[in-house]
Amino acid sequence: DAGVIQSPRHEVTEMGQEVTLRCKPISGHNSLFWYRQTMMRGLELLIYFNNNVPIDDSGMPEDRFSAKMPNASFSTLKIQPSEPRDSAVYFCASSFRGEDTIYFGEGSWLTVV
Amino acid sequence: GQQVMQIPQYQHVQEGEDFTTYCNSSTTLSNIQWYKQRPGGHPVFLIQLVKSGEVKKQKRLTFQFGEAKKNSSLHITATQTTDVGTYFCAGRRNAGNMLTFGGGTRLMVKP
């Protein structure tokens, strides 16, 4: 299996621009997670989907952040407009049934200048 | 809400020394998982503990789950430079609940 695939791996963008991060979960997994990692705040869960339906988005920082999962094999995390404090590594992860081991993608390293 | 705390935040050791990281939950857990993240990498699953008092070993790594299922530890014997990284515990309160990650312990090993 190819694992969780994220794109882009690295993105540098200017403040105010829209950023879209993409994720393809492991085939057959029905739970998908978006995490954000910074030195200050560690690993934070932003949103969690089960069977393509958002279950818990309480970790989404504010309205500038939105996430979608139009089908079982694709999800996006969008930041609009982006701000320097959004600079972080964004991990997508998936699991089967939401109860088992979580498999992380390699992350999208975002820098907003 | 559920909180999972890890100590220490950072640990420098000389190669060959032992290392331990501790994980404490504010609530009783149904299970606990441990992950390792290498510098520049992503968290990778190491192990899951489910039973009260459970002890599991992976080569030089020993994982324990407390009797009350509220704390856990990871002990590395005779650290090597390949052990460098951040070790996260992640606890689940009930089956089907979300995993809550601890803040991680960053291990640095001096050769």
Interface residues (C-beta under 8 A of the other chain):
Chain A: G42 L43 L45 Y48 D56 F91 G98 E99 T101 I102 Y103 F104 G105 E106 G107
Chain B: Q33 G41 H42 P43 V44 F45 Q48 F88 A90 R92 A95 G96 M98 L99 F101 G103 G104
